[in-house]
Amino acid sequence: LLEPLVSQVLDEVLRVAAQYGVSAPVTRQQMLDKGRAAGAFRTSMLEDYLNDRPLELGAIADAVFALGEARGLDLPISRAIVALTRFRAKTTKVETVR
């Protein structure tokens, strides 16, 4: 159900990387396939959330946003997801690390 959303986030991040001359060693579809093949598992951020620890959104998301802004790129899907994540963390008393 989330693949279209994840695809859009990947596209945004790959656009930022391309602005700095970086290309992924695999295609977007290969990334999606690897994620699907990994199956259900708890990411480190989910573990942090479940254990009421700060989320590392600064290093994970804000850095990409800063790089994108420096090149005039808009990242609406990624920003929306991060905003929802920050909201959820705040409403459940988990703070985000900036």
ZIDA-V991094 format. One record per residue. N is the residue number from 1. RES is the residue in one letter. PSI is psi as a letter, one per 20 degrees, with the letter a starting at -180 (999 if undefined). OMEGA is omega in whole degrees, -180 to 180 (none if undefined). Layout:
N_RES_PSI_OMEGA, N_RES_PSI_OMEGA
This chain:
1_L_h_-176, 2_L_i_-176, 3_E_g_178, 4_P_h_179, 5_L_g_179, 6_V_h_178, 7_S_g_179, 8_Q_h_177, 9_V_g_178, 10_L_g_179, 11_D_g_180, 12_E_g_-178, 13_V_g_178, 14_L_h_175, 15_R_g_177, 16_V_g_-180, 17_A_g_-179, 18_A_h_179, 19_Q_h_180, 20_Y_j_176, 21_G_j_-179, 22_V_p_175, 23_S_q_-180, 24_A_q_179, 25_P_i_178, 26_V_r_180, 27_T_r_176, 28_R_g_-179, 29_Q_h_178, 30_Q_h_176, 31_M_g_179, 32_L_g_179, 33_D_g_179, 34_K_g_178, 35_G_g_179, 36_R_g_-179, 37_A_h_-180, 38_A_h_179, 39_G_a_-178, 40_A_p_175, 41_F_r_-179, 42_R_p_177, 43_T_r_179, 44_S_h_179, 45_M_h_176, 46_L_g_177, 47_E_g_177, 48_D_g_-180, 49_Y_g_-177, 50_L_h_-180, 51_N_j_175, 52_D_k_177, 53_R_q_179, 54_P_q_178, 55_L_p_-177, 56_E_l_-179, 57_L_h_178, 58_G_g_-178, 59_A_h_-175, 60_I_g_-174, 61_A_g_-174, 62_D_h_178, 63_A_g_178, 64_V_g_178, 65_F_g_180, 66_A_g_178, 67_L_g_179, 68_G_g_179, 69_E_h_-179, 70_A_h_180, 71_R_j_177, 72_G_k_-179, 73_L_q_175, 74_D_p_-179, 75_L_m_-170, 76_P_h_-178, 77_I_g_179, 78_S_g_180, 79_R_h_179, 80_A_g_180, 81_I_g_180, 82_V_h_178, 83_A_g_178, 84_L_h_179, 85_T_g_178, 86_R_g_178, 87_F_g_-179, 88_R_g_179, 89_A_g_-179, 90_K_h_-177, 91_T_i_177, 92_T_j_176, 93_K_j_172, 94_V_p_179, 95_E_q_176, 96_T_q_176, 97_V_p_180, 98_R_999_none
